[in-house]
Amino acid sequence: MAYKITDDCIACGACAEECPVSCITEKDGKYIINPDECIECGACADVCPVDAPKKED
C-alpha cells in the first residue's frame, strides 16, 4: 500500500525533497502523496520530523 500523509503534517517539505520519484506535492498548505506514483520506499517517513507519512491500510 502507498504512503499517505496524515493531518499531523507541519508542511515543512522534507518529505517532498527526499522522495526519489517526486510523487509528493504541496496543495493548500498541505503535502499529499500521489498513490499511483508512490513506490513505497519509505524515504518520506524516514525524514519526517512528526511521523506524518503512514502506510495506507
N, C-alpha and C positions, 0 to 999 in steps of 0.2 A: 504494500500500500504506500502511496505517496505521502510525503510530509505535508502538514498544514500548519499555518502559523495561528496560534491561539490569540485570544484577547489580551494575553499578558505582554504582547509585543509593545516595546517602547519606541519603535520606529528609529532605531539607531543606524540601520542599514548594514550592519556587519554581515548578516546572512546573505544579502544580495551580492556583496563584494566577494564572498567566499564561494558562491555557487559556481561549479565548473561548467554548467550548461545554461547559465543565465536565465533560469526559469522563475526567478523571484523579482517581482516588480512592486513599486510603490503606487498606491492609489488612495487618495483622500487621507493621507497621513498614516496609512497602514500598509504593511507589506503582505503580499499574497504570493502563493506558490501555484504555478500552473501544473495541475496534477498530470496532465498529458505529457509534459516535458520533464518532470521530476524523475531522476534516475535512482532515487532513494539512497544516495551515498551517505547522508547524514552530516555533510560538511556544515550545513547551516546550523544544525543543532549543536555541533561541537563549538562554534564560535559565539553563540547567542548568550549574552550575559544574564538573561532572565528565563532561559529554557522555554522560549515560546514555540519553536518548531517541534511538533509532535507527529508521530506516525498516525495516519488516519486509521480508524478501526474498520 
